[in-house]
């Protein structure tokens, strides 16, 4: 191969490589807005609703109540005064429950981590009477997805 021809061949290969890179990564312009992530198999809003209401029963402590004790449906998961008093005087007991709707919108991974490991945002277990859940990834993700769907 003659030297000039070799340079042209390398130049052509370089241009082809750059073109392939540009085509595979897009035009270099802004990326289109991402839609909501597609849930993994086994993760659904319906499953999250079932778990939060009927299994883990998050709704019982994290929702304010009427004077007669009924949960205020429009305020479910918005946080509430703790409806229980600690039977253990030396144990630290939560006085108020967090607003899970707000937390699910601002930091859904904190909910998932808590439900999977029992560790809260501050790096420690939450105060009693919050149980130390050890849920599967699918169940924890379903609850977070359900809570996000409420607003």
VENVENTA-V795409 format. One record per helix or strand of 2 or more residues. SS is the DSSP state (~ for helix, > for strand). FROM is the first residue (numbers start at 1). LEN is the number of residues. Records with the same first field share a line. If there is no record, write none. Layout:
BEGIN
SS=FROM-LEN  FROM-LEN
END
This chain:
BEGIN
~=3-23  45-11  58-4  73-3  100-7  108-10  137-13
>=80-2  96-2
END
